[in-house]
Amino acid sequence: MRGMSPLIAFALLGAAHGAIAQDAQGRKLAAEVCSSCHGPRGESVSSAFPRLAGQQAQYLDVQLKAFRDRTRGDPMAQAYMWGMASQLDDASIASLSAYYSAQKPVQGGNFPAKLTQEGKAIFEGGVAGANSQPCVTCHGKNAEGNAIYPRLAGQHAEYLVKQLVLFKSSLRADTNAAIMHNISSAMSFEQMEAVAAYLASR
């Protein structure tokens, strides 16, 4: 750090130390608390639990706080995440969110071509005849997500279908519930399966 003022050098070292400590905390929490359901790096193998690897950090932060505050209401949230998140402070949530967002996303699986083509058309163009925006608007060209809008690429197809059903029936309440209720209300179960297959294949 030659030529740098001692004050700036000290600040940079402090920031680096803080980032390392946050990463270590996130890794420890993921391994000791979350791994039994979501896998050690967020690569869940069971469709009952979402894959978190490569997920948007801001989305994870918002959702974990909603679980903690019991403002995200759906059956699985109440059964699992309300209790788990109740013990997390803001720093722990930030460290977990940063850790999972930095992990390599799970590679998409193989699904019937006809089904994924139907799903791609819905994802990119929306539901035919419905007055709702297409999924790509919020979730990104490659379904990578953006800020409070989650990454969907590589997610379990069964999990995605279940969430769409919960949004449609208004059983899932959270930040994006109003938008998703409007979109999912225009979808048949078969259309949900198609778009979920497309996303899971990404």
N, CA, C and O of each residue as an XYZ file, in Angstrom:
808
protein
N       0.824     -1.195      0.000
C       0.000      0.000      0.000
C       0.866      1.256      0.000
O       0.502      2.276      0.585
N       2.034      1.165     -0.674
C       2.969      2.288     -0.738
C       2.292      3.488     -1.387
O       1.568      3.344     -2.372
N       2.534      4.684     -0.827
C       1.974      5.905     -1.378
C       0.555      6.193     -0.895
O       0.000      7.247     -1.206
N      -0.031      5.280     -0.147
C      -1.395      5.465      0.344
C      -1.344      6.014      1.760
O      -0.488      5.629      2.557
N      -2.264      6.915      2.064
C      -2.267      7.495      3.405
C      -2.590      6.420      4.430
O      -3.354      5.503      4.128
N      -2.028      6.506      5.646
C      -2.301      5.509      6.681
C      -3.791      5.363      6.982
O      -4.263      4.261      7.259
N      -4.531      6.466      6.929
C      -5.966      6.417      7.236
C      -6.735      5.592      6.209
O      -7.581      4.772      6.568
N      -6.432      5.817      4.912
C      -7.093      5.071      3.852
C      -6.703      3.597      3.923
O      -7.551      2.717      3.773
N      -5.416      3.332      4.151
C      -4.946      1.951      4.250
C      -5.635      1.224      5.397
O      -6.024      0.064      5.257
N      -5.785      1.897      6.518
C      -6.442      1.298      7.683
C      -7.907      0.997      7.383
O      -8.431     -0.045      7.778
N      -8.563      1.919      6.680
C      -9.974      1.730      6.340
C     -10.158      0.547      5.401
O     -11.092     -0.240      5.556
N      -9.251      0.425      4.416
C      -9.334     -0.694      3.476
C      -9.086     -2.032      4.168
O      -9.762     -3.020      3.882
N      -8.118     -2.059      5.075
C      -7.847     -3.279      5.820
C      -9.038     -3.664      6.692
O      -9.374     -4.841      6.824
N      -9.673     -2.646      7.289
C     -10.851     -2.898      8.123
C     -12.003     -3.450      7.312
O     -12.700     -4.364      7.752
N     -12.205     -2.892      6.123
C     -13.282     -3.364      5.253
C     -13.025     -4.800      4.814
O     -13.945     -5.618      4.792
N     -11.772     -5.110      4.461
C     -11.417     -6.463      4.043
C     -11.632     -7.455      5.179
O     -12.144     -8.554      4.965
N     -11.241     -7.065      6.379
C     -11.423     -7.935      7.550
C     -12.902     -8.179      7.802
O     -13.303     -9.298      8.122
N     -13.721     -7.129      7.657
C     -15.165     -7.269      7.856
C     -15.784     -8.216      6.849
O     -16.644     -9.026      7.198
N     -15.343     -8.116      5.574
C     -15.874     -8.991      4.527
C     -15.495    -10.443      4.788
O     -16.310    -11.342      4.582
N     -14.269    -10.680      5.238
C     -13.810    -12.038      5.539
C     -14.611    -12.615      6.706
O     -15.013    -13.779      6.677
N     -14.842    -11.789      7.738
C     -15.605    -12.242      8.902
C     -17.042    -12.569      8.513
O     -17.607    -13.558      8.980
N     -17.634    -11.736      7.656
C     -19.011    -11.978      7.206
C     -19.096    -13.267      6.409
O     -20.036    -14.045      6.579
N     -18.115    -13.498      5.537
C     -18.106    -14.719      4.731
C     -17.982    -15.950      5.615
O     -18.645    -16.960      5.381
N     -17.128    -15.863      6.635
C     -16.938    -16.984      7.545
C     -18.219    -17.270      8.326
O     -18.576    -18.431      8.528
N     -18.905    -16.228      8.761
C     -20.156    -16.408      9.496
C     -21.222    -17.042      8.608
O     -21.931    -17.954      9.034
N     -21.333    -16.553      7.368
C     -22.306    -17.107      6.438
C     -22.047    -18.569      6.156
O     -22.979    -19.372      6.118
N     -20.778    -18.925      5.957
C     -20.417    -20.313      5.682
C     -20.727    -21.202      6.878
O     -21.208    -22.323      6.715
N     -20.454    -20.701      8.079
C     -20.702    -21.470      9.303
C     -22.197    -21.701      9.510
O     -22.612    -22.815      9.829
N     -23.005    -20.664      9.331
C     -24.452    -20.797      9.481
C     -25.030    -21.754      8.444
O     -25.882    -22.586      8.756
N     -24.557    -21.625      7.210
C     -25.045    -22.492      6.141
C     -24.741    -23.954      6.451
O     -25.579    -24.828      6.229
N     -23.545    -24.216      6.962
C     -23.128    -25.588      7.249
C     -23.836    -26.164      8.466
O     -24.236    -27.328      8.460
N     -23.992    -25.356      9.507
C     -24.500    -25.869     10.781
C     -26.020    -25.769     10.923
O     -26.621    -26.541     11.670
N     -26.640    -24.836     10.221
C     -28.073    -24.600     10.420
C     -28.903    -24.967      9.189
O     -29.959    -25.588      9.311
N     -28.425    -24.585      8.013
C     -29.255    -24.664      6.805
C     -29.010    -25.886      5.934
O     -29.853    -26.241      5.110
N     -27.859    -26.532      6.112
C     -27.433    -27.561      5.150
C     -28.319    -28.798      5.140
O     -28.423    -29.461      4.108
N     -28.961    -29.129      6.257
C     -29.768    -30.354      6.286
C     -30.928    -30.300      5.297
O     -31.384    -31.340      4.822
N     -31.406    -29.103      4.985
C     -32.489    -28.950      4.009
C     -31.993    -28.430      2.657
O     -32.394    -28.928      1.606
N     -31.122    -27.430      2.697
C     -30.721    -26.737      1.473
C     -29.379    -27.193      0.907
O     -28.964    -26.723     -0.152
N     -28.696    -28.108      1.604
C     -27.375    -28.521      1.153
C     -26.310    -27.559      1.639
O     -26.623    -26.394      1.885
N     -25.055    -27.993      1.791
C     -23.998    -27.147      2.355
C     -23.717    -25.877      1.565
O     -23.287    -24.873      2.133
N     -23.959    -25.917      0.251
C     -23.727    -24.724     -0.569
C     -25.015    -24.244     -1.241
O     -24.977    -23.471     -2.199
N     -26.144    -24.707     -0.732
C     -27.419    -24.251     -1.274
C     -27.867    -24.984     -2.507
O     -28.681    -24.470     -3.275
N     -27.335    -26.212     -2.719
C     -27.656    -26.979     -3.924
C     -28.653    -28.083     -3.592
O     -28.470    -29.227     -4.007
N     -29.692    -27.756     -2.856
C     -30.707    -28.701     -2.393
C     -31.022    -29.790     -3.420
O     -31.191    -29.509     -4.607
N     -31.098    -31.044     -2.944
C     -31.440    -32.149     -3.835
C     -32.923    -32.526     -3.729
O     -33.434    -33.276     -4.561
N     -33.597    -32.016     -2.727
C     -35.017    -32.307     -2.537
C     -35.860    -31.136     -3.021
O     -35.598    -29.985     -2.673
N     -36.877    -31.438     -3.828
C     -37.732    -30.370     -4.352
C     -38.597    -29.724     -3.278
O     -39.261    -28.721     -3.539
N     -38.596    -30.288     -2.072
C     -39.335    -29.675     -0.970
C     -38.665    -28.379     -0.519
O     -39.300    -27.506      0.071
N     -37.363    -28.273     -0.812
C     -36.591    -27.117     -0.348
C     -35.906    -26.441     -1.537
O     -35.275    -27.117     -2.349
N     -36.023    -25.126     -1.647
C     -35.461    -24.434     -2.813
C     -33.943    -24.430     -2.843
O     -33.283    -24.454     -1.805
N     -33.409    -24.399     -4.044
C     -31.974    -24.213     -4.227
C     -31.643    -22.744     -4.013
O     -32.307    -21.863     -4.559
N     -30.612    -22.486     -3.216
C     -30.231    -21.118     -2.863
C     -28.931    -20.684     -3.522
O     -28.614    -19.495     -3.536
N     -28.175    -21.631     -4.068
C     -26.889    -21.299     -4.677
C     -27.075    -20.352     -5.857
O     -27.824    -20.647     -6.789
N     -26.385    -19.208     -5.809
C     -26.467    -18.228     -6.883
C     -27.697    -17.349     -6.827
O     -27.954    -16.568     -7.743
N     -28.466    -17.478     -5.741
C     -29.672    -16.660     -5.611
C     -29.307    -15.200     -5.365
O     -28.229    -14.916     -4.844
N     -30.181    -14.279     -5.730
C     -29.953    -12.860     -5.511
C     -29.853    -12.564     -4.013
O     -30.738    -12.938     -3.243
N     -28.770    -11.889     -3.600
C     -28.549    -11.612     -2.180
C     -29.667    -10.751     -1.598
O     -30.121    -10.998     -0.481
N     -30.111     -9.748     -2.342
C     -31.155     -8.870     -1.826
C     -32.463     -9.627     -1.635
O     -33.176     -9.398     -0.659
N     -32.779    -10.524     -2.558
C     -33.991    -11.335     -2.432
C     -33.912    -12.200     -1.178
O     -34.868    -12.260     -0.405
N     -32.776    -12.871     -0.972
C     -32.613    -13.708      0.207
C     -32.736    -12.892      1.484
O     -33.369    -13.333      2.443
N     -32.145    -11.719      1.505
C     -32.206    -10.846      2.677
C     -33.660    -10.489      3.002
O     -34.085    -10.576      4.154
N     -34.405    -10.092      1.988
C     -35.811     -9.708      2.186
C     -36.632    -10.905      2.661
O     -37.456    -10.768      3.565
N     -36.417    -12.070      2.065
C     -37.207    -13.242      2.422
C     -36.893    -13.745      3.824
O     -37.803    -14.121      4.563
N     -35.624    -13.755      4.198
C     -35.256    -14.193      5.541
C     -35.837    -13.271      6.611
O     -36.269    -13.731      7.668
N     -35.842    -11.982      6.333
C     -36.452    -11.044      7.291
C     -37.966    -11.229      7.350
O     -38.573    -11.072      8.409
N     -38.570    -11.563      6.215
C     -40.013    -11.817      6.194
C     -40.348    -13.099      6.962
O     -41.368    -13.165      7.648
N     -39.488    -14.117      6.846
C     -39.683    -15.329      7.650
C     -39.569    -14.993      9.134
O     -40.390    -15.420      9.946
N     -38.538    -14.223      9.472
C     -38.303    -13.873     10.876
C     -39.465    -13.076     11.453
O     -39.882    -13.291     12.591
N     -39.983    -12.146     10.638
C     -41.076    -11.285     11.093
C     -42.454    -11.928     10.920
O     -43.473    -11.359     11.313
N     -42.466    -13.131     10.323
C     -43.698    -13.883     10.066
C     -44.655    -13.127      9.131
O     -45.877    -13.230      9.244
N     -44.064    -12.375      8.217
C     -44.878    -11.689      7.206
C     -44.879    -12.454      5.893
O     -45.671    -12.142      5.004
N     -44.011    -13.449      5.750
C     -44.123    -14.361      4.607
C     -44.957    -15.550      5.071
O     -44.502    -16.380      5.859
N     -46.161    -15.612      4.578
C     -47.075    -16.638      5.044
C     -47.396    -17.661      3.989
O     -48.139    -17.372      3.051
N     -46.857    -18.840      4.122
C     -47.276    -19.994      3.336
C     -47.011    -21.224      4.201
O     -46.220    -21.142      5.140
N     -47.639    -22.345      3.919
C     -47.530    -23.507      4.813
C     -46.107    -23.936      5.136
O     -45.796    -24.210      6.296
N     -45.234    -23.998      4.130
C     -43.850    -24.420      4.379
C     -43.098    -23.384      5.202
O     -42.257    -23.734      6.030
N     -43.399    -22.115      4.975
C     -42.755    -21.060      5.760
C     -43.085    -21.224      7.238
O     -42.207    -21.143      8.097
N     -44.344    -21.453      7.518
C     -44.772    -21.604      8.899
C     -44.192    -22.863      9.529
O     -43.807    -22.851     10.699
N     -44.126    -23.940      8.770
C     -43.640    -25.211      9.303
C     -42.139    -25.224      9.556
O     -41.675    -25.832     10.521
N     -41.382    -24.559      8.698
C     -39.922    -24.624      8.786
C     -39.256    -23.287      9.095
O     -38.532    -23.155     10.081
N     -39.508    -22.299      8.242
C     -38.666    -21.111      8.235
C     -38.996    -20.085      9.311
O     -38.112    -19.332      9.717
N     -40.223    -20.029      9.779
C     -40.523    -19.069     10.845
C     -39.654    -19.346     12.076
O     -39.061    -18.432     12.648
N     -39.592    -20.596     12.463
C     -38.789    -20.947     13.630
C     -37.304    -20.793     13.384
O     -36.581    -20.284     14.240
N     -36.833    -21.232     12.208
C     -35.398    -21.145     11.908
C     -34.912    -19.701     11.852
O     -33.845    -19.374     12.371
N     -35.708    -18.838     11.215
C     -35.278    -17.455     11.029
C     -35.463    -16.601     12.274
O     -34.902    -15.509     12.359
N     -36.233    -17.073     13.232
C     -36.505    -16.279     14.434
C     -35.248    -15.987     15.233
O     -35.202    -15.031     16.006
N     -34.218    -16.822     15.041
C     -32.970    -16.663     15.801
C     -31.915    -15.839     15.056
O     -30.809    -15.648     15.562
N     -32.248    -15.353     13.865
C     -31.258    -14.632     13.050
C     -31.373    -13.129     13.232
O     -32.468    -12.570     13.154
N     -30.244    -12.473     13.474
C     -30.240    -11.007     13.486
C     -29.905    -10.507     12.081
O     -29.638    -11.302     11.180
N     -29.920     -9.185     11.901
C     -29.695     -8.620     10.567
C     -28.325     -8.996     10.008
O     -28.186     -9.255      8.812
N     -27.314     -9.023     10.879
C     -25.954     -9.345     10.425
C     -25.878    -10.794      9.941
O     -25.238    -11.082      8.929
N     -26.530    -11.699     10.663
C     -26.539    -13.104     10.263
C     -27.255    -13.284      8.932
O     -26.804    -14.044      8.075
N     -28.367    -12.586      8.763
C     -29.115    -12.655      7.512
C     -28.283    -12.128      6.354
O     -28.265    -12.720      5.275
N     -27.594    -11.015      6.577
C     -26.742    -10.446      5.528
C     -25.618    -11.399      5.154
O     -25.282    -11.534      3.977
N     -25.035    -12.062      6.152
C     -23.925    -12.980      5.869
C     -24.405    -14.220      5.122
O     -23.727    -14.686      4.206
N     -25.561    -14.762      5.497
C     -26.119    -15.906      4.783
C     -26.468    -15.541      3.343
O     -26.187    -16.302      2.417
N     -27.078    -14.379      3.163
C     -27.476    -13.937      1.825
C     -26.264    -13.776      0.926
O     -26.281    -14.186     -0.235
N     -25.208    -13.172      1.471
C     -23.985    -12.977      0.696
C     -23.329    -14.319      0.364
O     -22.834    -14.516     -0.746
N     -23.330    -15.235      1.329
C     -22.702    -16.538      1.116
C     -23.403    -17.305     -0.003
O     -22.754    -17.774     -0.938
N     -24.728    -17.432      0.093
C     -25.446    -18.211     -0.912
C     -25.385    -17.563     -2.297
O     -25.282    -18.262     -3.305
N     -25.449    -16.257     -2.347
C     -25.419    -15.584     -3.653
C     -24.080    -15.773     -4.354
O     -23.998    -15.679     -5.579
N     -23.028    -16.041     -3.579
C     -21.688    -16.222     -4.151
C     -21.429    -17.658     -4.608
O     -20.407    -17.921     -5.241
N     -22.334    -18.593     -4.300
C     -22.129    -19.990     -4.680
C     -22.510    -20.214     -6.141
O     -23.332    -19.492     -6.704
N     -21.898    -21.225     -6.734
C     -22.175    -21.538     -8.137
C     -23.574    -22.135     -8.272
O     -23.890    -23.107     -7.586
N     -24.416    -21.577     -9.138
C     -25.776    -22.116     -9.317
C     -25.756    -23.553     -9.815
O     -24.816    -23.981    -10.484
N     -26.802    -24.283     -9.480
C     -26.945    -25.669     -9.937
C     -27.254    -25.684    -11.429
O     -28.045    -24.880    -11.921
N     -26.622    -26.602    -12.131
C     -26.858    -26.755    -13.573
C     -28.270    -27.280    -13.815
O     -28.736    -28.172    -13.106
N     -28.944    -26.727    -14.812
C     -30.308    -27.150    -15.127
C     -30.387    -28.591    -15.580
O     -29.413    -29.152    -16.082
N     -31.569    -29.193    -15.396
C     -31.777    -30.587    -15.777
C     -32.397    -30.735    -17.157
O     -32.603    -29.748    -17.864
N     -32.690    -31.964    -17.533
C     -33.278    -32.263    -18.839
C     -34.781    -32.479    -18.723
O     -35.248    -33.202    -17.843
N     -35.527    -31.851    -19.613
C     -36.980    -31.961    -19.654
C     -37.416    -32.112    -21.106
O     -36.660    -31.758    -22.010
N     -38.614    -32.627    -21.350
C     -39.090    -32.776    -22.730
C     -39.045    -31.453    -23.495
O     -39.471    -30.414    -22.989
N     -38.525    -31.509    -24.712
C     -38.329    -30.300    -25.515
C     -39.629    -29.538    -25.742
O     -39.644    -28.310    -25.671
N     -40.711    -30.243    -26.012
C     -41.995    -29.588    -26.272
C     -42.447    -28.792    -25.052
O     -42.953    -27.677    -25.174
N     -42.256    -29.384    -23.871
C     -42.664    -28.728    -22.626
C     -41.828    -27.475    -22.369
O     -42.375    -26.430    -22.015
N     -40.508    -27.569    -22.544
C     -39.654    -26.409    -22.295
C     -39.882    -25.307    -23.322
O     -39.756    -24.128    -22.994
N     -40.216    -25.669    -24.557
C     -40.516    -24.653    -25.573
C     -41.786    -23.892    -25.216
O     -41.857    -22.675    -25.391
N     -42.788    -24.611    -24.715
C     -44.017    -23.959    -24.264
C     -43.718    -23.033    -23.084
O     -44.233    -21.918    -23.005
N     -42.877    -23.518    -22.174
C     -42.511    -22.718    -21.013
C     -41.721    -21.478    -21.384
O     -41.929    -20.406    -20.815
N     -40.820    -21.624    -22.335
C     -40.029    -20.471    -22.788
C     -40.929    -19.398    -23.380
O     -40.717    -18.209    -23.147
N     -41.927    -19.809    -24.140
C     -42.851    -18.843    -24.746
C     -43.608    -18.063    -23.680
O     -43.836    -16.863    -23.836
N     -43.997    -18.730    -22.603
C     -44.687    -18.049    -21.502
C     -43.721    -17.134    -20.768
O     -44.055    -15.990    -20.459
N     -42.517    -17.639    -20.485
C     -41.528    -16.851    -19.748
C     -41.190    -15.558    -20.489
O     -41.099    -14.491    -19.882
N     -41.006    -15.665    -21.800
C     -40.578    -14.505    -22.577
C     -41.728    -13.628    -23.062
O     -41.559    -12.421    -23.234
N     -42.897    -14.231    -23.284
C     -43.999    -13.461    -23.864
C     -45.223    -13.312    -22.993
O     -46.148    -12.581    -23.346
N     -45.246    -13.997    -21.852
C     -46.399    -13.933    -20.972
C     -47.465    -14.943    -21.367
O     -47.317    -15.683    -22.340
N     -48.531    -14.956    -20.598
C     -49.644    -15.872    -20.853
C     -50.539    -15.264    -21.922
O     -50.990    -14.126    -21.790
N     -50.792    -16.021    -22.973
C     -51.614    -15.524    -24.083
C     -53.000    -15.118    -23.601
O     -53.679    -15.879    -22.912
N     -53.411    -13.906    -23.973
C     -54.732    -13.409    -23.624
C     -54.847    -12.837    -22.233
O     -55.916    -12.359    -21.852
N     -53.772    -12.872    -21.460
C     -53.808    -12.345    -20.093
C     -53.189    -10.955    -20.056
O     -52.253    -10.651    -20.796
N     -53.726    -10.129    -19.188
C     -53.213     -8.765    -19.041
C     -52.150     -8.737    -17.941
O     -52.338     -8.114    -16.896
N     -51.035     -9.417    -18.192
C     -49.947     -9.473    -17.220
C     -48.621     -9.472    -17.951
O     -48.519     -9.955    -19.079
N     -47.614     -8.930    -17.304
C     -46.301     -8.834    -17.931
C     -45.611    -10.194    -17.947
O     -45.861    -11.022    -17.071
N     -44.748    -10.436    -18.931
C     -44.026    -11.717    -18.992
C     -43.001    -11.838    -17.869
O     -42.538    -10.835    -17.326
N     -42.660    -13.056    -17.534
C     -41.734    -13.329    -16.424
C     -40.379    -12.662    -16.608
O     -39.756    -12.224    -15.640
N     -39.924    -12.589    -17.867
C     -38.604    -12.051    -18.159
C     -38.448    -10.604    -17.690
O     -37.332    -10.158    -17.425
N     -39.547     -9.876    -17.587
C     -39.503     -8.468    -17.186
C     -38.830     -8.289    -15.835
O     -38.006     -7.392    -15.663
N     -39.177     -9.137    -14.878
C     -38.606     -9.021    -13.530
C     -37.439     -9.981    -13.283
O     -36.480     -9.643    -12.590
N     -37.536    -11.181    -13.860
C     -36.570    -12.226    -13.510
C     -35.353    -12.274    -14.424
O     -34.436    -13.061    -14.191
N     -35.335    -11.439    -15.467
C     -34.152    -11.350    -16.313
C     -34.158    -12.300    -17.492
O     -34.834    -13.329    -17.479
N     -33.401    -11.943    -18.506
C     -33.351    -12.695    -19.760
C     -33.002    -14.156    -19.546
O     -33.559    -15.036    -20.202
N     -32.083    -14.413    -18.631
C     -31.642    -15.773    -18.364
C     -32.207    -16.324    -17.056
O     -31.690    -17.293    -16.499
N     -33.284    -15.684    -16.574
C     -33.934    -16.080    -15.310
C     -32.970    -16.006    -14.139
O     -33.077    -16.766    -13.177
N     -32.015    -15.067    -14.239
C     -31.007    -14.929    -13.193
C     -31.489    -14.106    -12.012
O     -30.825    -14.063    -10.976
N     -32.648    -13.445    -12.156
C     -33.185    -12.618    -11.085
C     -32.579    -11.229    -11.073
O     -31.638    -10.937    -11.811
N     -33.131    -10.380    -10.225
C     -32.648     -9.008    -10.128
C     -33.130     -8.411     -8.813
O     -34.329     -8.219     -8.615
N     -32.191     -8.117     -7.913
C     -32.509     -7.483     -6.620
C     -33.541     -8.305     -5.844
O     -33.240     -9.414     -5.402
N     -34.761     -7.770     -5.673
C     -35.782     -8.482     -4.879
C     -36.513     -9.548     -5.684
O     -37.353    -10.265     -5.140
N     -36.202     -9.661     -6.980
C     -36.828    -10.674     -7.826
C     -35.870    -11.864     -7.939
O     -34.727    -11.699     -8.365
N     -36.326    -13.052     -7.564
C     -35.403    -14.174     -7.412
C     -34.885    -14.778     -8.707
O     -35.505    -14.684     -9.766
N     -33.728    -15.398     -8.573
C     -33.217    -16.271     -9.627
C     -34.135    -17.479     -9.698
O     -34.458    -18.072     -8.668
N     -34.560    -17.853    -10.899
C     -35.414    -19.023    -11.105
C     -34.701    -20.121    -11.887
O     -35.101    -21.284    -11.829
N     -33.665    -19.766    -12.607
C     -32.922    -20.738    -13.418
C     -32.331    -21.828    -12.536
O     -31.703    -21.543    -11.516
N     -32.539    -23.087    -12.941
C     -31.964    -24.206    -12.211
C     -32.711    -24.607    -10.959
O     -32.294    -25.527    -10.256
N     -33.816    -23.927    -10.668
C     -34.608    -24.267     -9.483
C     -35.383    -25.563     -9.729
O     -35.637    -25.927    -10.877
N     -35.755    -26.251     -8.661
C     -36.574    -27.454     -8.796
C     -37.899    -27.114     -9.480
O     -38.582    -26.176     -9.068
N     -38.266    -27.863    -10.514
C     -39.522    -27.612    -11.213
C     -40.715    -27.785    -10.278
O     -41.645    -26.979    -10.299
N     -40.688    -28.830     -9.462
C     -41.801    -29.086     -8.545
C     -41.967    -27.947     -7.550
O     -43.088    -27.569     -7.210
N     -40.853    -27.405     -7.086
C     -40.901    -26.282     -6.143
C     -41.528    -25.059     -6.807
O     -42.360    -24.381     -6.205
N     -41.130    -24.779     -8.042
C     -41.667    -23.623     -8.757
C     -43.172    -23.745     -8.976
O     -43.912    -22.777     -8.795
N     -43.619    -24.930     -9.363
C     -45.059    -25.146     -9.557
C     -45.804    -24.905     -8.248
O     -46.844    -24.248     -8.223
N     -45.261    -25.441     -7.171
C     -45.906    -25.275     -5.862
C     -46.027    -23.807     -5.479
O     -47.056    -23.388     -4.948
N     -44.975    -23.013     -5.747
C     -45.033    -21.593     -5.417
C     -46.061    -20.854     -6.276
O     -46.766    -19.975     -5.781
N     -46.148    -21.208     -7.552
C     -47.152    -20.589     -8.426
C     -48.565    -20.899     -7.940
O     -49.438    -20.032     -7.960
N     -48.782    -22.130     -7.505
C     -50.095    -22.512     -6.964
C     -50.393    -21.716     -5.691
O     -51.517    -21.257     -5.490
N     -49.386    -21.556     -4.839
C     -49.575    -20.785     -3.603
C     -49.883    -19.325     -3.898
O     -50.741    -18.726     -3.251
N     -49.183    -18.751     -4.877
C     -49.480    -17.365     -5.266
C     -50.898    -17.256     -5.818
O     -51.641    -16.339     -5.470
N     -51.261    -18.193     -6.674
C     -52.577    -18.150     -7.309
C     -53.690    -18.238     -6.270
O     -54.705    -17.551     -6.387
N     -53.505    -19.071     -5.266
C     -54.531    -19.264     -4.240
C     -54.440    -18.237     -3.110
O     -55.218    -18.282     -2.158
N     -53.474    -17.304     -3.226
C     -53.238    -16.268     -2.202
C     -52.792    -16.851     -0.860
O     -52.958    -16.215      0.181
N     -52.224    -18.069     -0.884
C     -51.708    -18.661      0.339
C     -50.276    -18.226      0.633
O     -49.780    -18.413      1.744
N     -49.620    -17.650     -0.359
C     -48.281    -17.108     -0.112
C     -48.360    -15.592     -0.085
O     -48.794    -14.952     -1.042
N     -47.927    -15.037      1.038
C     -47.917    -13.588      1.199
C     -46.483    -13.127      1.414
O     -45.814    -13.576      2.344
N     -46.013    -12.232      0.557
C     -44.708    -11.600      0.746
C     -44.614    -10.384     -0.156
O     -45.618     -9.939     -0.712
N     -43.419     -9.849     -0.303
C     -43.204     -8.604     -1.044
C     -43.741     -8.657     -2.467
O     -44.308     -7.678     -2.952
N     -43.569     -9.784     -3.137
C     -43.952     -9.898     -4.543
C     -45.304    -10.574     -4.759
O     -45.666    -10.887     -5.893
N     -46.051    -10.799     -3.680
C     -47.286    -11.584     -3.764
C     -48.321    -10.973     -4.702
O     -48.950    -11.697     -5.473
N     -48.508     -9.660     -4.654
C     -49.540     -9.026     -5.482
C     -49.238     -9.200     -6.966
O     -50.132     -9.510     -7.754
N     -47.971     -8.998     -7.347
C     -47.561     -9.163     -8.742
C     -47.760    -10.615     -9.170
O     -48.307    -10.893    -10.237
N     -47.310    -11.528     -8.325
C     -47.347    -12.933     -8.690
C     -48.762    -13.511     -8.669
O     -49.067    -14.429     -9.431
N     -49.614    -12.988     -7.816
C     -51.003    -13.446     -7.810
C     -51.673    -13.077     -9.139
O     -52.412    -13.873     -9.717
N     -51.404    -11.871     -9.604
C     -51.981    -11.411    -10.864
C     -51.521    -12.281    -12.039
O     -52.316    -12.643    -12.906
N     -50.238    -12.606    -12.051
C     -49.684    -13.414    -13.147
C     -50.161    -14.866    -13.058
O     -50.615    -15.434    -14.051
N     -50.058    -15.459    -11.877
C     -50.408    -16.878    -11.729
C     -51.902    -17.131    -11.882
O     -52.308    -18.229    -12.262
N     -52.720    -16.132    -11.591
C     -54.174    -16.298    -11.731
C     -54.586    -16.553    -13.177
O     -55.634    -17.140    -13.443
N     -53.745    -16.103    -14.103
C     -54.055    -16.293    -15.525
C     -53.507    -17.598    -16.071
O     -53.680    -17.900    -17.251
N     -52.839    -18.385    -15.208
C     -52.163    -19.592    -15.680
C     -52.930    -20.854    -15.318
O     -53.465    -20.970    -14.215
N     -52.980    -21.793    -16.246
C     -53.496    -23.123    -15.953
C     -52.375    -23.920    -15.290
O     -51.212    -23.519    -15.324
N     -52.735    -25.043    -14.692
C     -51.720    -25.890    -14.059
C     -50.717    -26.385    -15.101
O     -49.523    -26.481    -14.818
N     -51.195    -26.693    -16.288
C     -50.314    -27.168    -17.357
C     -49.319    -26.084    -17.773
O     -48.162    -26.385    -18.066
N     -49.759    -24.837    -17.799
C     -48.856    -23.735    -18.129
C     -47.815    -23.541    -17.025
O     -46.657    -23.232    -17.309
N     -48.219    -23.719    -15.789
C     -47.273    -23.650    -14.673
C     -46.203    -24.723    -14.815
O     -45.016    -24.462    -14.623
N     -46.637    -25.934    -15.155
C     -45.678    -27.028    -15.335
C     -44.706    -26.731    -16.476
O     -43.520    -27.045    -16.382
N     -45.206    -26.130    -17.543
C     -44.355    -25.837    -18.701
C     -43.298    -24.789    -18.356
O     -42.117    -24.974    -18.652
N     -43.717    -23.698    -17.735
C     -42.746    -22.642    -17.425
C     -41.767    -23.116    -16.362
O     -40.596    -22.740    -16.393
N     -42.229    -23.940    -15.416
C     -41.331    -24.487    -14.390
C     -40.300    -25.421    -15.013
O     -39.135    -25.411    -14.613
N     -40.716    -26.226    -15.987
C     -39.775    -27.128    -16.670
C     -38.718    -26.327    -17.425
O     -37.536    -26.669    -17.404
N     -39.153    -25.259    -18.089
C     -38.207    -24.423    -18.822
C     -37.174    -23.827    -17.872
O     -35.975    -23.864    -18.149
N     -37.640    -23.277    -16.750
C     -36.735    -22.642    -15.789
C     -35.800    -23.662    -15.157
O     -34.614    -23.391    -14.974
N     -36.329    -24.828    -14.825
C     -35.501    -25.874    -14.212
C     -34.448    -26.415    -15.166
O     -33.447    -26.988    -14.736
N     -34.677    -26.231    -16.463
C     -33.713    -26.719    -17.460
C     -32.581    -25.734    -17.706
O     -31.595    -26.078    -18.357
N     -32.706    -24.512    -17.195
C     -31.733    -23.453    -17.492
C     -30.444    -23.617    -16.720
O     -29.531    -22.804    -16.864
